[in-house]
């Protein structure tokens, strides 16, 4: 079967650049939307040129120019969007509504993967303010996709390893301490951690797979379904030292949000649902969804222990 042509929107971002690499590695003709908004960001420009040297095609386009989006979309079969939905970076989820309008007009897209890649927003109807804005916006995008009858795949990748494992699941930390760790609650709620290159590879595997059409794909590598306490224990074993541990009860954690900047509150609410409620792993996958490591057992995913070794 001929492989789909892929357009990555947000191809210089944290996850987007990995998706470009994975798409090229899997032999897809790969296009990157070269947005005029990039301006004189030399790092991003040089990244785009590097991808071009590796075989990617750069196609000009902007969310402020509808026809440029239509023109770019007509070149491909699959559109993957990775624009940021993380408030501490930028929150642009609803910009995808313009992309959906362009996909509708182009009329040729076989699959659209919107910017999700985290907690499944369909399961977060009871999320707390202000963190729920991320999930609400993603559901607005989903409704627009489904109302337009655009074929889709939603990727629920759970916790990015770089953000969660590096800081031992502690908000605001991305490097592990060799002295102490603060547990959120009792530290025993299970979460799921996936290395970012693995997220990209699993994602690219889905785009021509009929089993993932119009479904949510959960990334649940079995060895990476762990509690915060278990993550800390893995680190302790690697460094040969027990950390001094304390804990924050949920009431104290929620009270600590008062007075913090809006973006920080959004992020902390996400930590609350993951680490105090166990929202990522406290349910069974239904018939309307599939699990990536079962679909693609040939992918040797990075385990938490393997990932943590880079910090030694």
C-alpha positions as CSV (number, residue, x, y, z in Angstrom):
1,X,0.0,0.0,0.0
2,X,1.3,3.4,-0.9
3,X,2.1,5.5,2.1
4,X,0.1,8.7,2.8
5,X,1.6,12.1,2.2
6,X,1.7,13.9,5.6
7,X,1.5,17.6,6.5
8,X,2.7,18.5,10.0
9,X,1.4,21.8,11.4
10,X,3.7,22.9,14.2
11,X,6.6,21.0,12.9
12,X,9.2,23.0,14.8
13,X,7.6,22.5,18.2
14,X,8.4,20.2,21.1
15,X,6.4,17.3,19.7
16,X,6.0,18.5,16.1
17,X,9.7,18.1,15.3
18,X,9.7,14.5,16.5
19,X,6.6,13.8,14.3
20,X,8.5,15.2,11.3
21,X,11.4,12.9,12.0
22,X,9.2,9.9,12.6
23,X,7.2,10.5,9.4
24,X,10.4,10.8,7.3
25,X,11.8,7.6,9.0
26,X,8.7,5.7,8.1
27,X,9.0,6.7,4.5
28,X,6.1,9.2,4.2
29,X,6.4,12.1,1.9
30,X,6.4,14.8,4.5
31,X,5.4,18.4,4.3
32,X,5.8,21.0,7.0
33,X,3.7,24.2,7.2
34,X,6.2,27.0,7.1
35,X,4.1,29.6,8.9
36,X,4.9,33.3,8.2
37,X,4.5,33.9,11.9
38,X,7.9,32.3,12.5
39,X,9.4,35.7,11.6
40,X,13.2,35.8,12.4
41,X,13.2,32.9,14.9
42,X,16.5,31.6,13.7
43,X,16.4,28.4,15.6
44,X,13.1,27.4,14.0
45,X,14.3,28.5,10.5
46,X,17.4,26.4,10.8
47,X,15.4,23.5,12.0
48,X,13.1,23.8,9.0
49,X,16.2,23.9,6.7
50,X,17.6,20.8,8.3
51,X,14.3,19.0,7.7
52,X,14.4,20.1,4.1
53,X,17.9,18.6,3.8
54,X,16.5,15.3,5.1
55,X,13.8,15.2,2.5
56,X,10.9,17.2,3.9
57,X,9.0,19.7,1.8
58,X,8.4,23.2,3.2
59,X,5.1,24.8,2.2
60,X,4.2,28.3,3.1
61,X,0.9,29.0,5.0
62,X,-0.7,31.0,7.8
63,X,-3.7,30.8,10.0
64,X,-4.5,34.3,8.8
65,X,-4.6,33.2,5.2
66,X,-7.3,30.7,4.5
67,X,-6.3,30.0,0.9
68,X,-2.7,29.3,1.9
69,X,-3.9,26.6,4.2
70,X,-6.2,25.1,1.6
71,X,-3.3,25.1,-0.9
72,X,-1.0,23.3,1.5
73,X,-3.7,20.7,2.5
74,X,-4.4,19.8,-1.1
75,X,-0.8,18.5,-1.4
76,X,-1.3,15.7,1.2
77,X,-3.5,12.9,2.5
78,X,-3.1,13.3,6.2
79,X,-2.8,16.4,8.4
80,X,-1.3,16.3,11.9
81,X,-1.5,19.4,14.0
82,X,0.7,19.9,17.1
83,X,0.2,23.5,17.9
84,X,0.6,24.1,21.6
85,X,-2.1,23.6,24.2
86,X,0.1,24.1,27.2
87,X,-0.5,27.5,28.8
88,X,3.0,27.9,30.2
89,X,4.2,27.9,26.5
90,X,1.2,29.1,24.5
91,X,-2.4,28.0,24.2
92,X,-3.6,28.0,20.6
93,X,-5.9,25.0,20.4
94,X,-8.9,26.9,18.9
95,X,-6.7,28.0,16.0
96,X,-7.4,24.6,14.7
97,X,-10.9,25.6,13.8
98,X,-9.4,27.6,10.9
99,X,-7.5,24.5,9.9
100,X,-10.7,22.5,9.9
101,X,-12.4,25.0,7.7
102,X,-9.5,24.7,5.2
103,X,-9.7,20.8,5.4
104,X,-13.4,21.0,4.6
105,X,-12.8,23.2,1.5
106,X,-9.8,21.2,0.3
107,X,-11.9,18.0,0.4
108,X,-9.1,15.5,0.0
109,X,-7.9,14.7,3.5
110,X,-8.1,11.0,4.5
111,X,-7.2,11.6,8.1
112,X,-6.8,14.5,10.5
113,X,-5.0,14.2,13.8
114,X,-5.7,17.3,15.9
115,X,-3.4,18.6,18.6
116,X,-4.3,16.3,21.5
117,X,-1.5,14.1,22.7
118,X,-2.3,14.3,26.4
119,X,-5.2,13.4,28.7
120,X,-8.3,12.3,26.8
121,X,-10.5,15.4,27.0
122,X,-13.7,13.3,26.6
123,X,-13.1,11.9,30.0
124,X,-12.5,15.2,31.7
125,X,-16.0,16.7,31.8
126,X,-15.7,17.1,35.6
127,X,-12.2,18.8,35.5
128,X,-11.7,21.8,37.8
129,X,-11.3,25.4,36.8
130,X,-9.2,26.8,35.3
131,X,-7.4,23.7,34.1
132,X,-10.5,22.4,32.3
133,X,-10.1,25.1,29.6
134,X,-7.6,22.8,27.8
135,X,-10.1,19.9,27.7
136,X,-13.1,22.1,26.8
137,X,-11.2,23.7,23.9
138,X,-10.1,20.3,22.6
139,X,-13.7,19.1,22.7
140,X,-14.8,22.1,20.7
141,X,-12.3,21.1,18.1
142,X,-13.5,17.5,18.2
143,X,-17.1,18.6,17.7
144,X,-16.1,20.7,14.7
145,X,-14.2,17.7,13.2
146,X,-17.0,15.3,13.6
147,X,-19.7,17.8,12.5
148,X,-17.7,18.2,9.3
149,X,-17.4,14.5,8.9
150,X,-13.6,14.7,8.6
151,X,-12.0,11.3,9.2
152,X,-9.9,11.5,12.4
153,X,-7.7,9.8,14.9
154,X,-7.3,11.2,18.4
155,X,-4.0,10.4,20.2
156,X,-4.1,10.2,24.0
157,X,-0.4,10.1,24.9
158,X,-0.8,10.7,28.6
159,X,2.3,12.1,30.4
160,X,5.3,13.4,28.3
161,X,8.3,11.8,29.9
162,X,10.4,14.9,29.7
163,X,7.9,17.0,31.7
164,X,7.0,14.3,34.3
165,X,9.8,11.9,34.8
166,X,12.6,14.4,34.9
167,X,11.1,16.1,37.9
168,X,9.9,12.9,39.6
169,X,6.3,14.0,38.9
170,X,6.8,17.3,40.8
171,X,5.3,20.4,39.3
172,X,7.8,23.0,38.2
173,X,10.8,20.5,38.2
174,X,12.3,18.9,35.1
175,X,15.5,17.5,36.7
176,X,15.5,14.9,39.5
177,X,16.9,15.7,42.9
178,X,19.4,13.4,44.5
179,X,18.2,14.5,48.0
180,X,14.5,14.8,48.3
181,X,11.1,14.4,46.7
182,X,7.6,15.7,47.4
183,X,4.8,13.2,46.9
184,X,1.4,14.4,45.7
185,X,-1.0,12.8,48.2
186,X,0.2,9.3,49.0
187,X,2.0,9.1,45.7
188,X,0.2,5.8,44.8
189,X,-2.1,6.9,42.0
190,X,-1.1,5.3,38.7
191,X,-0.1,7.5,35.7
192,X,1.3,6.6,32.3
193,X,4.6,8.0,31.0
194,X,5.6,7.9,27.4
195,X,8.9,9.1,25.8
196,X,8.3,11.8,23.3
197,X,10.0,10.0,20.4
198,X,7.9,7.0,21.1
199,X,4.7,9.2,21.0
200,X,5.8,10.4,17.6
201,X,6.4,6.9,16.3
202,X,3.2,5.4,17.6
203,X,1.3,8.4,16.1
204,X,2.8,8.0,12.6
205,X,2.0,4.2,12.7
206,X,-1.7,5.1,13.1
207,X,-2.2,7.3,10.1
208,X,-2.6,4.5,7.5
209,X,-4.1,1.9,9.9
210,X,-7.8,1.2,9.3
211,X,-8.0,0.0,12.9
212,X,-7.5,3.6,14.2
213,X,-9.8,5.4,11.8
214,X,-12.3,7.6,13.7
215,X,-11.1,6.3,17.1
216,X,-9.1,7.4,20.1
217,X,-5.7,5.7,20.4
218,X,-4.4,5.4,23.9
219,X,-0.7,5.1,24.5
220,X,-0.3,2.7,27.5
221,X,3.1,1.0,27.4
222,X,2.6,-1.7,30.2
223,X,5.9,-1.1,32.0
224,X,5.3,2.6,32.1
225,X,2.0,2.5,34.1
226,X,3.4,3.6,37.4
227,X,2.7,5.7,40.5
228,X,4.8,8.7,41.5
229,X,6.1,6.7,44.4
230,X,7.3,3.9,42.0
231,X,9.0,6.5,39.7
232,X,10.9,7.8,42.8
233,X,11.8,4.3,43.8
234,X,13.3,3.7,40.3
235,X,15.4,6.8,40.6
236,X,16.5,5.8,44.1
237,X,17.6,2.4,42.8
238,X,19.5,4.0,39.9
239,X,21.5,6.4,42.2
240,X,21.8,3.9,45.1
241,X,20.3,6.3,47.6
242,X,17.0,6.8,49.4
243,X,15.5,10.3,49.0
244,X,14.0,12.2,51.9
245,X,10.2,12.2,51.1
246,X,7.4,14.4,52.2
247,X,3.9,14.8,50.9
248,X,1.3,17.4,50.1
249,X,-2.4,16.6,50.9
250,X,-4.8,17.5,48.1
251,X,-6.5,20.3,50.1
252,X,-3.1,22.0,50.6
253,X,-2.2,21.5,47.0
254,X,-5.4,23.1,45.8
255,X,-5.1,26.0,48.3
256,X,-1.6,26.7,46.9
257,X,-3.1,27.7,43.6
258,X,-4.5,30.9,45.0
259,X,-2.5,34.0,43.9
260,X,-0.6,32.1,41.2
261,X,-0.6,33.2,37.6
262,X,-3.4,31.8,35.4
263,X,-1.0,29.6,33.3
264,X,0.5,28.1,36.4
265,X,-3.0,27.3,37.8
266,X,-4.0,25.6,34.6
267,X,-0.9,23.3,34.7
268,X,-1.3,22.6,38.4
269,X,-4.9,21.5,37.9
270,X,-3.7,19.0,35.3
271,X,-1.2,17.6,37.9
272,X,-4.0,17.4,40.4
273,X,-6.2,15.2,38.2
274,X,-3.3,13.0,37.2
275,X,-1.6,12.6,40.6
276,X,-4.4,12.9,43.1
277,X,-7.3,11.3,41.1
278,X,-5.4,9.0,38.8
279,X,-7.4,10.1,35.8
280,X,-5.1,8.5,33.2
281,X,-5.2,4.9,34.3
282,X,-8.5,4.6,36.4
283,X,-10.6,3.3,33.5
284,X,-10.7,0.5,30.9
285,X,-10.5,1.3,27.2
286,X,-13.9,0.9,25.6
287,X,-14.9,-0.4,22.1
288,X,-14.5,3.1,20.6
289,X,-10.8,3.2,21.3
290,X,-7.6,1.1,20.8
291,X,-4.3,0.8,22.6
292,X,-1.1,1.6,20.7
293,X,1.4,-0.9,22.3
294,X,-1.0,-3.7,21.5
295,X,-1.5,-2.6,17.9
296,X,2.2,-2.1,17.3
297,X,4.2,-4.6,19.4
298,X,7.1,-4.2,17.0
299,X,7.9,-0.8,18.6
300,X,10.4,-1.2,21.4
301,X,9.2,1.6,23.6
302,X,11.5,3.3,26.2
303,X,10.7,2.2,29.7
304,X,10.7,4.6,32.6
305,X,13.9,3.0,34.0
306,X,15.7,3.3,30.7
307,X,14.6,6.9,30.4
308,X,15.7,7.9,33.9
309,X,19.3,6.7,33.2
310,X,19.9,9.8,31.2
311,X,19.9,11.8,34.4
312,X,22.7,9.9,36.0
